[in-house]
Amino acid sequence: MNLKTECVAMLLAGGQGSRLGALTKNVAKPAVPYGGKYRIIDFPLSNCINSGIDTVGVLTQYQPLELNDYIGSGQPWDLDRASGGVHILSPYQQIEGTDWFRGTANAIYQNLHFIERYNPEYVLILSGDHIYKMDYSKMLDFHVENNADCTIAVLEVSMEEATRFGIMNTDENNMVYEFEEKPEHPKSNKASMGVYVFSWPALKHYLIQDEANPNSHNDFGKDIIPAMLNDNKRLFAYDFDGYWKDVGTIDSLWEANMDILNPKMPLELTDPNWKIYARSRALPPHFISAEATTKNSLISDGCYVAGNVTDSVIFSGATIEKGAKVEDSVIMPGAVIKSGAVVSYAIVAENAVIGENAVVGKRPEDCDDKDKWGVVTVGPEYKVEAGAKIAPKEMLSI
Amino acid sequence: MRSKNIMALVFANTGDESLTELTSFRTMGSVPFGCRYRLIDFMLSSIVNAGIYKVGVVTKRNFQSLADHVGNGWPWDLARKKGGLCILSPYSYAEKGGVYKGKIDAIYGNLLYLENSTEEYVLITDSDFVVNADIDKMIERHAQTNADITVAYKSGIEGKTFIELDDDKRVSAITVESEQPEMGRNVIVPMFLMRRDLLITLVKNAYRHNYIDFELDILQREINNYKIYGFEIKGDAMLINSIQSYFDANMMLLNKDFRDKLFEPTRPVFTKLRDDMPTRYGYDAKIKDSLIADGCVIEGEVSNSIIFRGVHIEKGCKVENCILMQSAHVGKNSTLAYVVSDKNVSIKEGRTLIGFKTFPLVIGKGLSV
C-alpha cells in the first residue's frame, strides 16, 4: 500500500497521431520531437512536477518502445520516486483475456487498480498531444472550491474554430450545463483542452457504469461528460488563457515550432521556475563556423552549422553543411543537410539526410498554385538524393 | 561496458594555486570549461567510459561548487547502490587527516574508504587535465606488462612532472621541474593504476616518513623496488595550470579535429544537465567560428569565442576571442576581446574591454562592469 496521494495524474499517451504520417510511423505522437530539444510529452510531464503532482501513470499503446525508453525511470522530470513517480501503464493480459485500450475512458478503466493503490481524492486526466504550460494545482484548487465532480480546462477560441472542438456551454459561475462535440453552430467558444480533474469517487463510478454500457465509445468527451451532465453532476469549466496548441497535424506541428521563434509568443521556455525538462544525450555544445549565418533561429546542443539558417528550429545533433540553406523549417535531431541543399518550409525528421544540392519545399510566394503549397515532411531516416527536387506538401517515408 | 574490478580516486583540488583567478571560490575540478563542462567531467567521463563505477572524489577546500556539480553522480551513471560516487572531504575520518598537504596525506586521511573497498585495483587521477583518455587501453597495458604501477604520460606537451622511460617503457626516472614548464619531454598525465593493497602499503609507509609528494616520495623512491610502466596517451591532453593555458585550451575547442577527438562519440563527455531551452539567435546575430551552449540569447556579433549556458549578448555587441561563462549579460554596443568572464558577470551598455592574446582580461564571478 502506498502513502495516500491527493492527486494522481493519468496521461493518455497511446494515440497514434495518424495525421502526422511519417513522423509517427514508428513512434507514438507524444514522443514526436518539438522545440529543438523537447518531445511533446515533456510538456505535460514537466507541468505535473512543476504543479507538485508526483504520481503519474502514462498510458501507452501505439508504438510504445521509444516512448517507454524516453520516459525510463522518470529521472529527467524528477519523477523517479520511492513513493509515486512515473509509471508506464500498457495494456496487459487479464484472466478474462487480453484487451487493447478501446477509448480514453476505457484506458483509464483498465487501470483503475493503479489509481486505487494511491487512493487519491482527485484524478487529473491529461493527454500527450498538446504544447502548453499550465499550473494544474490552480485548476485543482478551483475544482475543490467549487466542490465539483469534474472540472474541464477550457480555452477561448474563435467562433469559427469552435466547430472543431468539444465546446462547453456554461452559466455565469462557469458551471457546465451542456457539452457539444464539434458543434455546427456553437453557442460558446470555450473549447475543451482535454485536461480534466475528477473527484475520484465520481470518476470511478462513471467509468464502471460506462464500461457496462455496450453502446458506449468509452470516451471522456463522447460518453463520460454527457453521462455526468445527464445526472446533474457538478461540472465546471476552468478558464486557461496561456499558450496551448494541439500539434496533431504537420501544419500545426510546424506552426508550433515557428511560434517559439516569435519573441511575442506567450510560451515562455526560459522561466527558471517553470522549466520544461527533457531527457537529453551527452552532446557537446553547438558550433557555428565562419561561413554560417544564423538569423532568428533556435539551435541546440551538438549541432554543427556551416550553412545559412533563417527562421528555423535546429534540433540536437543536426548538421547544416557549408552552402546549405535552411529557412522556415524544422530540422529534427541528427538530421543532415548537405552542402548546396535548399530546405524551405519543411519538417526534416530524425536522422534524415538531404543530399547535396537537393531542393526540398518552396516558399509560398514562389508557388503559383497556392492550393499545392504546404509544408514538406521528410520522414525519419529518409535519404533525399543529391539534386532531387521535393515539391511542397509531400510526405516522404521509408 | 563490463564493469571492472577497479575503483578510482579523483583529486579535485590539484593545481588550485596555479589558477587562482578562477579557483578562489571553487576547486580545480569545478572550473567551468568548454561552454558546458567542468574540468572534472573529463576525468569522470573517462573513468566511467572504461566501466569503472566506484569513484571517490577527494576534496580539500572550496568544494561547494564541486559538490553541487557532481551531486549524486547521476549524469555519469554513478548514482549506484554498489559503488557509485562519493565525495571524500577533509575530516571524513576524524582521527586521520584533516586538511591535507599533499596526495599522500589525503589518501591516508581516507584510508578507511580504501580499506573498506573490495576492488582489486585503484586508479588515481587529478582533474587539472583536459583529456578523454582510453583507460581501457591503460588497464590492458597494465596487465600485459605485468606492472606494479602504470603511469600515463604524453610527450611534447606542457607538464609539471616528467618521466624517463627505458626501451620497454619501464619508468627509469621521475623528475619535477618547479620553474617554467618544459616542452618536449614525457609528461605525466596524472593517472596511476595499481593494486589497492599496494597503494595502502605505500601510503602507510610514506605517511610514517612524513612524505608529502606522491610522484617523488612514492614513485621516484620506489622506482627500483616496483615495476613502474608508462602508458602513452594517444589523444590530446592539456594541463590547465595558468589562466593562459586555460584560455588556450578553451580556444583549442574551436578546432574541429581537436573537438571531434575530445568529444569522441563512443566515449562521451558527461556533465550535469541544466535543462535550458536551445539557444536563440536574433535577426542581427553574426556568428563566426564559435562554440555555443544551450540557453543563450545572441543578438550581436560573436567570433572565435566560447559561450557558456544562459549568456545574453545584446544588439550591436562585438565579442571576439572571449570566454563568457554561465549567465553573462553583455549590454548593447559593447565590445569585448580576449576577455574571460566568470559566472554571472554583467557588462553594461557600451563598454569596451580588451585583453591581449597572451594576457586575457579576467572578470571575477558576479561582477558588474
Interface residues (C-beta under 8 A of the other chain):
Chain A: G35 G36 K37 Q75 P76 L261 L269 T270 K275 I276 Y277 A278 S280 R281 A282 L283 P284 P285 H286 F287 I288 S289 A290 A292 T293 T294 K295 N296 S297 L298 I299 S300 D301 V309 V313 I314 F315
Chain B: G34 C35 R36 S45 W74 P75 L254 K256 R259 F263 P268 V269 F270 T271 L273 D275 D276 M277 P278 T279 R280 Y281 G282 Y283 A285 K286 I287 K288 D289 S290 L291 I292 A293 D294 G295 S303 I307
